[in-house]
Amino acid sequence: MGQKSKEAEERRIEMAEGIVNGGLHADIGREVGVARSFVSQLKGDLLDEWKRANIGAIDDMVSREIMRIDNLEEVVMRDYESSKRVLKPMEYAALMARGLSMDEIDECFASRPQSGDPRYLDTLLRIGMQRMRLIGAIGRVDKRKQVVNQYNFGNLSEEDMRRIVGEMQDAKFREGGE
């Protein structure tokens, strides 16, 4: 009995090494003499085991990453606010050369809404998406459930296009009315 369990443990270790090295489940199974599904099951078990053993470390890592993201977001927001249009001395001089006084220039620009550099907004959006992925608000996409329809209407005449749009609108109306 002890010999069998030792052999089973050795096979388990061999399969785990194959999984860690990126081997295909079918190849690992053939090498060790087990079914591919057994290798897949072992991989799931090993991953669950690893998660249980390292959950504290994962939580700490996620907490540190969220703090880093918060700090980064604060810096980007501050940079965005400072990127809002402020008149430079040369711009003041050019407007004064046109006959405007300093007070008129200040009044003109104080009442006008100022926007910052849009690249900072894009960065803020990416930071928000990263945070959402980290906390699990955005998970992996199930590729099996995705349906992508691509239509090419380039060859249709305007009359055919109008007919198709009319039929689609009629169908939508019937769906809503029932």
MOFEN-V809893 format. One record per helix or strand of 2 or more residues. SS is the DSSP state (alpha for helix, beta for strand). FROM is the first residue (numbers start at 0). TO is the last residue. If there is no record, write none. Layout:
ss = {SS & SS}
from = {FROM & FROM}
to = {TO & TO}
//
This chain:
ss = {alpha & alpha & alpha & alpha & alpha & alpha & alpha & alpha}
from = {1 & 24 & 35 & 88 & 101 & 117 & 142 & 157}
to = {19 & 31 & 82 & 96 & 110 & 134 & 144 & 176}
//
